[in-house]
């Protein structure tokens, strides 16, 4: 199977490496050359395109092109660039964390061209992309059947599902991230209570037992344990919870979209909303206070699964 792949950031580069190992032929392109050069040095089987036009010409029609780009304007710009170059029957996949309403608008714009369009919400962080991600897929059933071998190659075992029509994948990923915010905040709050109790807990041991058949056993608890193994008191972790790195201003994203959609549906989301507010206000919290430790736990989790820069600056 042959695909084009545009966007070689933390997720994209790792996913391409995994796809190549699964026998998928990949023609890749990235705006800046360094990630493409790094990818080529790690696996010589990848074909690096010189331009978008070159990428399209290297693929046999009907083509499959996976976009792994920043959500919003950047994704729109690349779709606009690609559409005149594609043929009817070619298929575009948006694997970014796009807002599902944007996905629906793009689908309406693309439909008259005869180009097919799908959305795939990707979870698991860069590590998951490298070893097999979780894929939440939206699109026509016939398009899913066409890309299922690709989905199976990109995903961990049993970690992909066709969830419904266009938009269903990004909607599911949006809510997933809202849930994630609440779960991470609960872990941070719980560990802060334990940290400030009269007992002296070894968090490596405690989190290890939490993650052996307890009700809260999870990958997040496992990542928290890894963080404490690396930095037992989180002394080197920032208490400022950003989006782009330690102390960076938080950019509204999928958790915020989840709250907005919930309001439209008349559903209260106090847990997710509070988790968002705590992140927004994290810069004003004293680093060495109990709440500062709570925030450090959330930062440490972001560093573990997303490889975000969360070290103290």
Protein Blocks (a to p, Z undefined) as FASTA:
>chain_A
ZZddehjafklmmmmmmmmmnopacddddfblklmmmmmmmomkbccdfbfklmmmmpcc
dddddddddehjllmmmmmmmmmmpcehiacddfbfcdfklmmmmmmmmmmnopacdddd
dehijmlmmnopcdddeddfklmmmmmmmmmmmpcehiaccfbdehjlmmmmmmmmmmmm
mmmmmmmmmmmmmmmmmbdcdfklmmmmmmnopaklcfklmmmmmmmmmmmnommpcfbd
cfkbghiacdddfklmmmmmmmmnopacfklmmmmmmmmmmmmpcfklmklmmmmmmmmm
mmmmnopafbdZZ
